[in-house]
Amino acid sequence: MTRNDFLKKTIRASLFLLLALLVFALGKKVVAGKDCSGCPGNEVCNGKTDCSKY
């Protein structure tokens, strides 16, 4: 393995790790459809009508 290959693989792995950490950190804040910022639930919320389920 050459130095360039090592650097490319290291940078690619670190970017993948950063993306995985972002997905893990922001996964519970996902909102589908309309804005449901008043929803106390941590999962996907589809509009204000779903807020009563949480």
WODAJO-V409163 format. One record per residue. N is the residue number from 1. RES is the residue in one letter. SS is DSSP state (alpha for helix, beta for strand, coil for the rest). D_FIRST is the distance of its C-alpha to the first C-alpha in whole Angstrom. Layout:
# WODAJO-V409163
<<N & RES & SS & D_FIRST> <N & RES & SS & D_FIRST>>
This chain:
# WODAJO-V409163
<<1 & M & coil & 0> <2 & T & coil & 4> <3 & R & alpha & 7> <4 & N & alpha & 8> <5 & D & alpha & 6> <6 & F & alpha & 7> <7 & L & alpha & 10> <8 & K & alpha & 11> <9 & K & alpha & 10> <10 & T & alpha & 12> <11 & I & alpha & 15> <12 & R & alpha & 15> <13 & A & alpha & 16> <14 & S & alpha & 18> <15 & L & alpha & 20> <16 & F & alpha & 21> <17 & L & alpha & 22> <18 & L & alpha & 24> <19 & L & alpha & 26> <20 & A & alpha & 26> <21 & L & alpha & 28> <22 & L & alpha & 30> <23 & V & alpha & 31> <24 & F & alpha & 32> <25 & A & alpha & 34> <26 & L & alpha & 36> <27 & G & alpha & 36> <28 & K & alpha & 40> <29 & K & alpha & 41> <30 & V & coil & 40> <31 & V & coil & 44> <32 & A & coil & 44> <33 & G & coil & 47> <34 & K & coil & 50> <35 & D & coil & 49> <36 & C & coil & 50> <37 & S & coil & 50> <38 & G & coil & 53> <39 & C & coil & 51> <40 & P & coil & 51> <41 & G & coil & 48> <42 & N & coil & 45> <43 & E & coil & 44> <44 & V & coil & 44> <45 & C & coil & 48> <46 & N & coil & 49> <47 & G & coil & 52> <48 & K & alpha & 55> <49 & T & alpha & 56> <50 & D & alpha & 53> <51 & C & alpha & 54> <52 & S & alpha & 57> <53 & K & alpha & 55> <54 & Y & coil & 53>>
